[in-house]
Amino acid sequence: MGIGDKAEHKAEEVAGKVKEGLGDATNNPDLEAEGQAEQSKANVKQAGDDVADALREASQAVKGDEKRL
C-alpha cells in the first residue's frame, strides 16, 4: 500500500473517532454508532495494508535469498 492509502485510512479512523465523540457528547447513539462503524472499517483497511506490506517484505527477502545462491 502506498503512503497515500495509509494516510487516507488513518484519516477515516480519526473521522470515525470524532463522530463517535460527537455522538457521545450530544447523546446521539446513531452518530456514535456510525463513528464506531467508520473506525472499524478503517481498522480493517489498515490491517489489509499491514498484510500487503508483510507480503511485499517477505517477497523481497526471498528474492534477496535467491541472489545469494
C-alpha positions in Angstrom: 0.0 0.0 0.0 1.1 3.5 -0.7 1.6 6.1 1.9 -1.4 8.0 0.5 -3.6 5.0 1.1 -2.3 4.6 4.6 -2.9 8.2 5.4 -6.4 8.1 3.9 -7.2 5.0 6.1 -5.8 6.7 9.2 -7.9 9.8 8.4 -11.0 7.7 8.1 -10.3 6.2 11.6 -9.8 9.7 13.1 -13.1 10.9 11.4 -14.8 7.9 13.0 -13.4 8.8 16.4 -14.6 12.4 16.0 -18.1 11.2 15.0 -18.2 8.8 17.9 -17.2 11.6 20.3 -19.8 14.0 19.0 -22.4 11.3 19.2 -21.5 10.7 22.8 -21.3 14.4 23.7 -24.7 15.1 22.1 -26.4 11.9 23.4 -26.9 10.8 19.8 -26.5 7.0 19.7 -26.9 6.8 15.9 -24.0 9.2 15.3 -21.9 7.4 17.9 -22.6 4.0 16.3 -21.8 5.5 12.8 -18.4 6.7 14.2 -17.7 3.3 15.6 -18.5 1.6 12.3 -16.3 4.0 10.4 -13.4 3.2 12.8 -13.9 -0.5 12.3 -13.9 -0.1 8.6 -10.7 1.9 8.7 -9.1 -0.6 11.0 -9.9 -3.4 8.5 -8.3 -1.4 5.7 -5.2 -0.7 7.9 -4.9 -4.4 8.6 -5.0 -5.1 4.9 -2.3 -2.5 4.4 -0.2 -4.3 7.0 -0.7 -7.7 5.3 0.2 -6.3 2.0 3.4 -4.7 3.5 4.4 -8.0 5.1 3.9 -9.9 1.9 5.9 -7.4 0.0 8.7 -7.6 2.6 8.7 -11.4 2.5 8.8 -11.4 -1.3 11.8 -9.1 -1.2 13.5 -11.2 1.4 13.0 -14.3 -0.8 14.3 -12.5 -3.8 17.4 -11.5 -1.8 18.0 -15.1 -0.7 17.8 -16.2 -4.3 20.6 -13.9 -5.3 22.9 -15.4 -2.7 22.6 -18.9 -4.3 
